[in-house]
Amino acid sequence: MSNLSIKDVPEAWAAALRQRALRNHRSLQGELMAIIEQAVRDGSSPPGDVPLSGASSPARATRQGTLVGYDRLGHPIMRYGWKTIEQISDEHRLRFPKPITGGPLAVDIIREDRDSR
């Protein structure tokens, strides 16, 4: 893999990139890689041009998400994955129609752990 270096980045830009990385739960390096990957993927290339190796890995493709709106600060709200929360909830209700009973209560587990010391 190649190494790239950008010199003399204005501090305001660097701070904005750090904030963007935090919002996306990435390191600064990971955020910069995502930006570059997006630019390479969206860049216009001649027909029949072979994509760069590693430009679109399956792991990164799943992190694209779908824009579903914006929060009160104007940051994008992204939906990742294929199923909504309601779909996942319905699937779990089908798999586990009855509530789980008969197991130990959390308070009993904590009490037993505390008393064992």
C-alpha positions in Angstrom: 0.0 0.0 0.0 1.1 3.5 -0.7 1.5 6.3 1.9 0.1 9.7 1.3 0.9 12.9 3.1 -0.8 16.3 3.0 1.2 19.2 4.4 0.0 22.6 5.6 -3.6 21.7 6.3 -5.4 24.7 7.8 -6.2 24.0 11.5 -9.9 24.7 10.9 -10.0 21.9 8.3 -8.2 19.5 10.6 -10.6 20.2 13.4 -13.6 19.8 11.2 -12.2 16.4 10.0 -11.6 15.3 13.5 -15.2 16.2 14.4 -16.4 14.3 11.3 -14.4 11.3 12.3 -15.9 11.3 15.8 -19.4 11.6 14.4 -18.7 8.5 12.2 -17.0 6.6 15.1 -13.8 6.4 13.2 -10.2 7.4 13.7 -8.9 10.4 11.7 -7.0 7.9 9.5 -10.2 5.9 9.0 -12.2 9.0 8.1 -9.6 10.1 5.6 -9.6 6.7 4.0 -13.4 6.7 3.7 -13.3 10.2 2.1 -10.6 9.1 -0.4 -12.4 5.8 -1.1 -15.7 7.7 -1.8 -13.8 10.0 -4.1 -12.2 7.1 -6.0 -15.5 5.2 -6.2 -17.5 8.3 -7.4 -14.8 9.6 -9.7 -15.6 9.5 -13.4 -13.5 7.0 -15.2 -13.4 6.0 -18.8 -15.7 3.2 -19.9 -14.0 -0.2 -19.4 -11.5 1.2 -17.0 -10.4 -1.3 -14.4 -11.2 -0.2 -10.8 -8.3 0.3 -8.5 -7.5 -2.8 -6.4 -9.0 -2.5 -2.9 -11.1 0.5 -3.9 -14.3 -1.2 -2.8 -13.9 -3.8 -0.2 -17.0 -5.6 1.0 -16.4 -4.5 4.6 -16.4 -0.8 3.6 -19.3 -1.2 1.3 -21.6 -2.1 4.1 -20.7 1.1 6.0 -22.1 3.3 3.3 -25.6 3.5 4.7 -28.6 5.4 3.6 -29.3 9.0 4.5 -32.6 9.2 6.4 -32.5 12.8 7.7 -30.6 15.3 9.7 -30.3 15.9 13.4 -30.9 19.2 15.2 -27.2 20.3 14.5 -27.5 19.5 10.8 -25.4 16.3 10.9 -26.7 13.5 8.7 -28.6 10.6 10.2 -27.5 7.4 8.4 -29.2 4.0 8.4 -26.9 1.0 8.1 -27.8 -2.5 7.3 -30.8 -4.0 5.5 -33.5 -4.3 8.2 -35.4 -1.8 10.2 -35.7 -2.1 14.0 -39.4 -3.1 13.6 -38.4 -6.0 11.2 -35.8 -7.3 13.6 -38.2 -7.0 16.5 -40.9 -9.0 14.6 -38.3 -11.7 13.7 -37.4 -12.1 17.4 -41.0 -12.3 18.4 -41.5 -15.1 15.9 -38.4 -17.0 17.1 -39.2 -16.4 20.8 -43.0 -16.1 21.2 -43.0 -16.7 24.9 -41.0 -14.7 27.4 -38.1 -16.5 29.0 -38.9 -17.6 32.5 -37.4 -19.8 35.1 -33.9 -18.4 34.9 -32.1 -16.6 37.7 -32.9 -13.0 38.4 -30.2 -10.4 37.9 -30.5 -9.4 41.6 -29.8 -13.0 42.7 -26.7 -13.2 40.5 -25.4 -9.9 41.8 -26.1 -10.9 45.4 -24.4 -14.3 45.0 -21.4 -12.6 43.5 -21.2 -10.0 46.2 -21.6 -12.6 49.0 -18.9 -14.9 47.5 -16.2 -12.2 48.3 
